[in-house]
Amino acid sequence: MPAPPSPAPLRVAIVHDWLDTWRGGESALAEVIAVYPQADLFALVDFLPDAQRSRILGKRAHTSFLQRVPGAARHFRALLPLFPRAIESLDVADYDLVISISHAVAKGVRTHERQLHICYCLTPMRYAWDLRETYLASAKALRGPKRLMANAVLDRLQRWDFDATPRVDQFIAISEFIRTRIRHCYAVEAMVIHPPVDVDFFTPGASPPSRVAYCTASHWVAYKRLDLMVEAFRELPRHRLVVAGDGPELRRARRRAGPNVEFLGEVSRERLRDLLRESRAFIFAAEEDFGIAPVEAQACGTPVIAFGRGGAAETIRGPDAAQPTGAFFAEQSADAIRAAIQSFELRGVATTAEACRANAERFAPELFRERLAGQIGMALAAFRARQAVPTPC
């Protein structure tokens, strides 16, 4: 008797918003590709430098018409009003499983009823929902005709984003904070799988750290609140702050900084690791969706002083924990940051490098891959079982 035919291989499409540089979303993408190395990759645009492409197994994305717009490599974000149409132009109809990794429009890719669409949601679009004012202020569009035009674009984008929600069969949020935002914005429930952090790279140093200066690092956009950290240290002249990273808010922060704040600009991963290893504590002022940098700091054995809302509340163990890894301040203000640092200096927090490291290991890439593969496997089995049930005549 002939053997039954082997099941067809699973056809997987991974949809990312865009590829132009390497940040936390791209780290999550790399780990999703590690789970599904046979997958095809899709994005609005793909301008990722070749030096970083090995981390996604050398894949190049199938892109939208935005890729061919003159000057798109530098200015594709200015084409925001076209993003919904562009993501809908990507053809993923031939795939069994669609995984979108979305902080903007990737979740809105068009799918059909014979496909399972899982969205790993980094956040609902910040600028279309609850951080609109922050982004408009950064773009100098708080009033006048620019405000009217921006509001019209963002209102339309928000309506599209909500209307595209039923295209997703299951949402996976990166944090409890984002699960709450998904419920608020989309009126659906999600489960949580925290994103991966490269704890194999970010490790404590071989020699005892100097612990002289505080540090912070990010891509400096408005909601990261570099301005508050710089202002806080202007009133703490005996303490040093080292700032790593670049971004649109950096120039403004430089103008307001005192001589005890040092700006390094963009640094290599190796230089960042050295900085985290040597720092007295990592300062984090954003209400972040998850916040990979504070976990990287803890992986290096360094405590974190953070705004106590958002993802940081899930990744840092405060002073009341059995094995604390940092401290929190209750409001986003220079005074609150300054008071938290002074308290840290005067009373100290009973953190240890070992406790910080152990806490960070909860977010190891292999644990992320195991959890993601398990959840998608269960969702796929349930989806196929539903598809196998005959439709009543």
N, C-alpha and C positions, 0 to 999 in steps of 0.2 A: 504494500500500500504506500503510495507516494507521501512524502512528508508534507505537512501543511506549509504554505508559503510563509516566508519570514515577514514580519510586519514591516511596513515601509518606514524608513528612518524619519525621525521627527525633524520637520523643517522649521527652523527658528529664525525670526527676525528680531534684531535688537534696534530700537529707535532711540537715539540720543538727540537732545535739542540742537547742539552744534559742537564742533570740535575746532578749537583755535589755540587753546593753551591747556596746561595741566593743573587742575584743582581737585577739590574733593569729589565732585561729580564724576570726573574722569577716573579717579581711583575706584569708585563704585563700578563704573563701566568695565574697567579692566577685570574686576573680580567676577562680574556677570559673564564676561567672555570666557573666563577661566572655567566656569561651569558649563558653558555651551560653546566650545571652541569652533564648532561647525557652523555657527550662526552667521548670517549676513548682517552687516551693519548699515544703518540708515541715519541721516542727519540733515538738517537744513543746509548746512555748509560744512566743509571739512578742509580746514587750513592748518591742521595739526603739524608741527615741525617733525621732520623725518626722525630726528634724534629721539623723539618721545613715542614713536609709533610702535616700537618693539613691545611696549607694555600692553598694547592691544593686539598682540600677535601679528603685527604688520598689516592689519586690516585697513582698508580705505572705505569710507562710507559711500553708499549710493546717496546722492545729494539732490536737492530741489533746484528749481530754476534760479534761486538766489545765488548759487555758486557762480553763475555766469554773469552776474551784474558787475559792470566795471567798478573797480574799487571796493568790491565786497570784502576782500581780505582784511581791510582796515576798518570798514564802516558798515558791516552788515547789520549791526545792532540798530542803526538808523532806519532800517527797513522794517521795524517792528510792526507797522500796520499790515504788512504782507505776510507775517509769520503764519497766521491761520491758513491762508490759502496755500502757502508753501508746504506746510506739513501735510495738508490733505492731498497734495499732489504726489506724495510718495506712494508707490504701489507696492503694498505688502500682501496682496490678495492671495498669493500662492503659498503662504506659510501656515503651518498648523498652530504655532505658538508665537505670539508677538509680545515682547517685553519692552516696555517703554521706560526710560529713565528720565524723569521729567521734573524740571523746575520752571518751565515756561510752557511750551506748546506740544511737546512730544506725546503727551497722553491723548492728544486730539487726532492722532493718525487714524485714517479710516480703516475699519475692520469689518468683517461680516460674521454672520451667526455660526459659521463652521470653524471659526478661529477662537482660541482662548487668548484674551488680552490681559496681561498682568502689568500694572503700573507700579514701578518702584518710585514713589513720589518723594523727591527731595524737598519740595514745598509747592503748594499752589502759588501761582505767579504773584510775587510780592508786590510789584508795581501796579498790578490790576486790582489788588485786594487791600490788605491792611497796612501796607507801607507806602501808599501812594504819595502822601504829603512829603515824606522823606525824599523820595525820588524826584518829585517836582521841584523841591527846594534845591537839590543837587544840580538839576538841569536849568535852574534859574527860570522856572516857569510857574511861579506861584500866583501870578496875576496877569491881567491883560489878555490880549489875543493868544499868546502862547499858552496860557492856562486854559482858555476855552478849547483850543485845538487839542491840547494834551488830554483834557478830560473826555472829549468826544472819542478819541482813539482808545483810551483806557476803558471807558464805559462799554464800547463795542467789543473790546477784547475780553472783558469780564463776562459779558453775555455769551460770547462764543465759548469761552472756557467752561462755563456752567453747562451750556447746551451739549458740549462734547463729552460730558461725564459718562453717559450711558455706553459709550464706546469701550469703556474699561469694565472688564468682568470682575477684577479684584484689585484693590489698592493695598499696597504695602508701604507703610510710612517709615521714615528713618528715625522717628522718635515719638514719644508720647505727645510731645508738643505739636508735632506735625499731624499726628492722628486727630488731635482736637481741631486743628485748622482745616483738615480735610472734611471733618464733620460740619464745621461752620460754613465753609465755602461751597461744598458740593452736596451736603446733606446725605452722605453715605458713610459707612463704617470702614475702617481699615485695621489691619494688624500691624505690628511693629517688628522690624528687624533692623537693628542699629547698623550703620554702615561700617565698612572695614577701615582699620587704621594699621599702617605698616609698623607694627611693634617689633618686627624683626630688624628693621633699619633704625628706628628711633629707640635707642637703648641707653642705659647709664654708661658713663665713661669709665675707662680703666683706672684713672687716678681720681683722688678726692676733688670735688668741684670747688671753685673759688667762692661762689655765692656772693659776689660783690654787687652786681647790678640786677635790676629787674629787667624783664624783656617783654616784648609783644611782637606779633608777626601776623600779617594778613595781606590780602589784596584790599587796599584801602579805599572802600566806597563809603558813602555817607553813614549807613546804618551800623558800621563797625565802630563808630564813635571814637576814632583816634583823637578828635579834638578834645574830648573830655579827659583822656589820659594825659595828653600834653599839658592841659590846664592844671590838672592835679599835681603833676610833677613840678610845675612852675612854683608851686607853694611848698614844695619839698626839696629845697636846694641841696640838702645833704645826701639825697638819694639820686641814683642814676637810673635812667630808662633807656634801653637800647631798642630801636624800632627797626624791624626788618620788613621788607615788602615794598611794593609800589602801588600806584593807583591814583584815581582822580582827586582824592582828598589829601594827598601827601603834601602838595605844594602849600596849601593853606595851613596845614599843621606845622610845617617848617617855619612859616612866618611868625607863628604864635609861640614857638617853643623857647624854653630857656636853655642856657648853656649846659645843663645837666641832662639833656635829651640828645642822643646820638642817632642819626638816621643812616642806616646801612644801604637802603635801596633794596632791589631784588638780589637775593642771595641764593647760592646753590643749596641743595638738600643737605650736603655735608656741612656747609657753614651754618645752616639753620640748626642742625643737630648739635653742633658744638656750642652754639649760643644757648640752646635749651638746657644742655647739660650743665653749663656754668652758671646759670641764672639763679638768683635768690628766689624768685617766683615769677610765674607767667601771669601777665595782666590781660584780662579779657572783658571788654565792656559791651559787647554786642548782645542783643537778644537774638541768639542764633538758632537756626533750625536744628542743628546737632552740635557742630563745632568740633572739627577734627583737630585743630591746633592745640586746644587744651589737653586732649588725650595724648597727642604726640609729646607734649611737655611732661605729662605724668609718666609716659613710657620711658622718658629719659631720667626719671626719678625726681622731677621738679614739681613742687606744689603750684597750685593755681589760685589766684584771687580773681573772682569772676562776678559779673552781674547774675543774680540768683534767679533768673527766669530763662525760659527757653531750654534748649538742649543741655546747657551747662548744668542745670539742676539734676539731670539724669546721669551725667558722666563724671561729676566731681562729688566726692564725699566730704560734707562740711564738717565743722568743728565738733558737732554733736555725734558724729558717727564713731563707731568702735575703732576704726582705723582711718582717720581723716586724711584727705589728700589736698585740702585747700580750704578757702574761706569765701564767703559771699558778701556782696554789698547789695542793698535792697532797692536802690534807685539809680537810674542812669544820670549821674551828676558828678562833676569834678569833686565836690565836697564829699560825696559818699565814697568815691574811689580813694581820696586822700585819707579819710577816716579809717577805711579798711586797711590801708597800708600801715598807718600809724598803729593800729591795733595789732596787726601782724608783727610789727617790730617790737612793741612794748610787751605784749603778752605771749606772742608766739602762738603757733598752732602745732599741735603734737603730730606733725606729719613726719613720715620717714620715706626715704627713697624706695624702700621695699614695698611699703603700702601703696605708694603712687604707681609703681611698676605693676604690682598685682592687679590694681584696679584697671589699668590700661589694657591688660591682657584679656579682659572680657570682650574686647573689640578686635581680636585678632582676625586676619583675613580668612583663615581656615574655618573659623567658627561661622563667619558670615556665609561662606560658600556652602557649608553644611546646612545651615538654617534655610537659606534661599532655595537650594536644591530640594530640600525636604518639603517646603511649603508649596513650591511650584509643582512638584511631583504629586502631592495630594490634590491640588487644584485641578491638575490635568486629568487625574484618574476620575475625579468627580465629574468633570466636564465630559469626558468620553462616555461615562455611564449614562449621563443625561442624553447625550447624542444617540446612544444605542436604543433608547426607549422609543418604540414606534409611536408615531403621531396618530391619535384616533381619527377615524374617517368622519 
